[in-house]
Amino acid sequence: MGQWLARGRAPQATDMATAVLDILIVALLIYEFLKLIRGTRATPMLLGVFVLAAAFVAAEFAELRTLDWLMTTLLPYGIFAMIVVFAAEIRHALARLGRRLATSRSSAANSESYDDVVLAANLFSQNQTGALMVIEREIGLRTYIESGVALDAHISYDLLATIFRPSAPLHDGAVIIQKDRVAAAACFLPLSMNPILSTQLGTRHRAGIGITEESDAIAVIVSEETGSISVAVAGQIERDITPDELRERLSVLLHRHVPATTLPTTQDQDLDASTYPATGRDADDDATEFQR
């Protein structure tokens, strides 16, 4: 308004619309930023930044020259320090923006199903075999694939069952799936540092949540202690779901039809039990599987 009065003319409708749009965009950016850091370690850090900003303003008004000089000297370095401190949050924000702008890739892979993942999760749940299967979507997971053992094998129920057999050398770590292929096994994943996560979640679950915080991947987790199936997406986890519910979630998240398949019966479970003998491992073993 002051700019318009200084120019000696009344504000026009287009000027008002531009001002309103400008305010809405700034408000949206602030809202998205606060929503992004909510529940993360960046929240207390942001409060510290506000305290320093308040101290800088107070030094200006109170004419505290020494404090003002100190704050002015440290301010340029503080900007770079904030970039380093909030590097993870900035990366997440850019990745989220990229996911929103990216268009869904259409290819022959759209007709492929991940029912083998559902069948394998059902087997692991019945036998309480710990497993972590990560399905890649738009954002590539090459960094994490290179941390494991490259396979590049066609995905199948038998392959997943063999990889996560407790006596198999590749059962520790995560399996990363690209389209219809198992790219790698025994992969290391970043652990989620979200402080609001339940303390009941072990390292396997935190690794599954962590990879979905860093990318748009889908993580299917089977607990070794309880046999419960969980699915993690965008840093959020849904626990204790059934194989049928897992099939529905994958169908929605992958925007494709995952056909219903008859799950193994109790007799099949007894046969599989001989393949997956009890190992007597406890929660402490689970906590070491994804540590670098």
N, C-alpha and C positions, 0 to 999 in steps of 0.2 A: 504494500500500500504506500509506503514511504517513497519508493522508487517512482511510482506513478504520480504522486503529488509533486515530487521534485521535477518531473518532466512537464508539469503544468497541464496534465490531462487526467480525466477520470478513467478509472479502470474499465476496460472493455470486457465483454463476455468471454472472449478467447483468452484474455489475460487471467481472468478468474478461473477458468477451466484449467489452464496451465498450472496455476498455483495449487489448485486442489489436487491435480494429478501428481504434482511434485511432492506434496505432503503425503499422499497415499503411498507413493513408491517408497519414500523414506520410512514411513510407518511399517510397511510390509517387510522391508529389509531388517528393521529392528526386531520385529516380531519373529521372523525366521531365524535370526541370529540367537535370540533368547530361547527359542524352542530347540535350537540345535545344541546349545550348551546346557540345557536343563538336565539335571541329574548327572552331570559329568564333573570331572575334577576342575574344569574351567570355571565353574560357578564361583568358588571362593577366590580364585585368581582374579576374576573380573571385579569382585568386590574390592580386592586390594588395589586394582587400577583406579577405581572410583575414589578410594581414599587418597591416593597420590594426586589425583586430579583436583580433589577438594583442597588438599594442602597447597597445591600450586596457585589456585584461585585466592586462597586466604593470604598467601604470601604477597600476591599482587595488591590486594586491597589494604592490607595492614602495613605495606611498605617494609616488609622484612627483607632487607636487601640481601643478606647472606643466604637465607633460605631460597629467595627468589633466584639468586645467581646459581645456587646448587641445582635447583629444579630445572632451570633453563639449560644448564650444561648437560644434565643427564637425560633430558627429554629426547634428543636425537637417538641416543643409544637405547633408550627405553622402547622406542618404536621397533627397532630390530629385535630387542629382547622379546617383545610381545609376539612378533612373527614366529620366533623359535618356540616360545611357550605354547602358543595356540596352533602350532603346525598341524597337529592331528585334526583339530576342529576345522581348520581351513581346508585341509585335504578332504574331509568328509563333506563339507559344504560344496566344494567344487565337484566332487563325485556325484552328489545328489542332484546338483544342477545339470550335470551331464546326462544323468539318467532321465531327467524330465524332458530334456531337449532331444534325446536320442529317439529315433524311431525304431519300432520293432523290426528286426531283420526277418524277412520272409525267405524261407528256403525249404528244401525237402525235409529238413530236420523237424519241421512243424508237425509232421505226421508220426514222428517217432514218440514212443512212450517210455516212461520211466517206471513201468510196472515192476521191473526187476528190482528196483530200489525198494519198492513196497514189499515185495516178497522177501527180500533179504532182511529188511527191518523186522518183519514178522518173525522170521527165523531167529534173529538175534534176540528179540524180545522174549520169545518162548524159552530160549536157552540161557538168558541173562548174559549174553555176550556183548561186551562194550564195542560200540562202533560209531564212527563219524564219517558221514558221506556228504560231500560238498558238491552242489550242482552249479556250474558256472552259467551266468547269463550274459548280460551285455559287457560288463567290465571283466577284462581278462585277469586270470590268476597265475600268470606265468611265473611270477616271483615265488609263489608258494609251491608251484609244480616243481620248480628247479630245486627246492629244498628236500624233495622226496626222491623216490625211486621211479624213474620214468617207465611206463608200461605201454601206453598207446594201444590198448587192447579193446576189442569190442565189448561193450558192457553186457553182462549176463548175471543171472542169479548165482550160477555156480562159481563164477569168478569172484564175486563179492563174498560169497560164503567161504571160499578158500582163503581170500586175503585176510579176513578177520577171524579165522580160526585161531584160538588162543595160542596154539603151538607154532603158528606160522611166523616167519621172521618179519613180515610186513604188517602185522596186526596192530602195532603201536603207531599212532599217528592217524592222519586223515586220508581218505580217498577223494580225489578231485575228478569230477566227471565233466567232460566237455562233449555236449551233444550226445552222441550214442557211443562214446568211447571213454574208457577209464584212462585218464591222462597219466596219473601217477598215484602211488600209494606211499604210506609212511611219511606224509608231508607234515611239516611244522606249520602251525597257524598262530596268529597273534592272539593273545589272551585279552578278553575284555576287561577293562579297568573301571567299568561302570559301578559306582559305589552302591547303587540301589538294588543290585542283583541279590537274590536270596543267597544266604550263606550255605544253603544246602546244595547249591550247584558246585560240582567238582570242576576239575581242570578241563575235562572233555567238553562239558557244556559251555564253559567260558571261552574255550577255543572256537566252538561252533558259533557262539554269539559274536566273538571278536572278528571273525572273517566276514560276517554279515554287516558289521559296522564299517569295515574297510572297503566293502564292495557291495554289489547287488546280488550276491550269490545266495543260494538256499542251502541251509545246513540241516541234515537229518541226523539226529543224535539218538543213540540207544544206550540207556544206562546199564552199566555192568552190575550195579548193586540191586536194582529193582526190576530191570528189564523194561522200564517205561520208555515210550517213544516220544521224542520231542522234535519240533521243527522250529528253526530260527530264521527270521527274515528281518532285514533292516534294523538289527540290534535288538529285536524283540523276540522272545521265545514263548512258544506255546507248548506246554508240558502235558504228559499223560494223555496222548491221543491214541486212538485205535488205528490199525492198519487201513481200515476203510476211510477214516477221517484223514489220514495221511495222503491217501490216494486223491481225495477231494481237494486237499490243499495244493498238492502238486498240479492238479488239473487247472486250478484257478491261477496259481502263480506263474505257470509256464504257458498259459493261454492255449492249452491243447487238451485233447481228450485222452485221459489215461484209462484204458479199458479195464473193467472189473475182471479180476481173475480169482478163481477159487483158491482160497488160502489153504495151506496144508492142514490136514486133520490131526486129531490127537495121535493117531497111529503114526502118521508121518513125523510128528514131533518126537515120538519115542525113538524112531529110527535116527533122526538127526541128533538126538541126545548122545548116541553112541559116537557120533562124529565129533561132538563138542563136549568132551568130558569136563566135569567140574574142576576148576583149578584152585579153588580156595583162596583166591586173591581178594584183598580187602580194599577199602577206599584209599589207603595210602598208595597202593600200586597205581590206582587211577590218576592220582595227583602228579605222577612222574611221567606220564606218557607224552605230554606235549611240551615239556620243558626242553629248552634248547641245550 
